[in-house]
Amino acid sequence: MAKIASPLFIVREECAADLFGALEKIAGIGFDGVEFLELFGKSANEVKSKIDSLGIISVGGHVSYGEFILNADKIISDYKTLGSGYITIGPPPDENMPGGARYAETISSMNKIGRAVRDSGMKLLFHNHAGELRVYGEKTILEHLMDDTDPELLFLEPDLGWIKIGGGDPMYFLDKYGARSPVVHFKDCVLPKTFRPTGYGEMENVRLYEKCLTLTPRPEWYVTDHDFSYERDPFFDLKISYEYFRNLAIVCGE
């Protein structure tokens, strides 16, 4: 059966106020795992003890490119303590992007960090936003980053909603990088940029999920990603996203 994880971005304020209370609500919804943003002042050992007590798994966490460059050893140690399988790195600054003066440095740094993460028993993921769908030369920035890094050291966490918002075709990126995509974000939206719970926007979730089932290897985790609940309770949005995706997996026969 599909393993479904909750993002913490949509409940970042609730986590800042009471991380353990937020984790309890997420576990109560039924999620198998959680994808962290940070540890909100708690130690990795404290958080590990809490998620173990709740029966949920740390998929990994999102870390900015700059923070990873400065604190790679501490970040890797913390997420290993949590029992994570992955750590996700964010996009570098513009001067480090394809066409920038420091692009070669970016590729070298990502490979170096990816090797350190691999040596610790985890995998380094790159998570896209809409900006990486800009075209440089004949390819998107996202393709340059993925094609120029070592495929054994950097993997992709495709955010299907941000790909759509950025003007790309989510199916194209699953076709091209599916074998390097162990974690997939099923973000839903209404164009041009209104976020919705998974299953309640314009994304072709059935078609995209069926595509994921054909990948070799299949993704290990699906994140019902969501950025803003607007006037709604964010835990309500997480709940209906989880229920939609769990039913989608059942209907598609996984």
Order of alpha helices (4+ residues) and beta strands (2+ residues): beta-alpha-beta-alpha-beta-alpha-beta-alpha-beta-beta-beta-alpha-beta-alpha-alpha-beta-beta-beta-alpha-beta-alpha
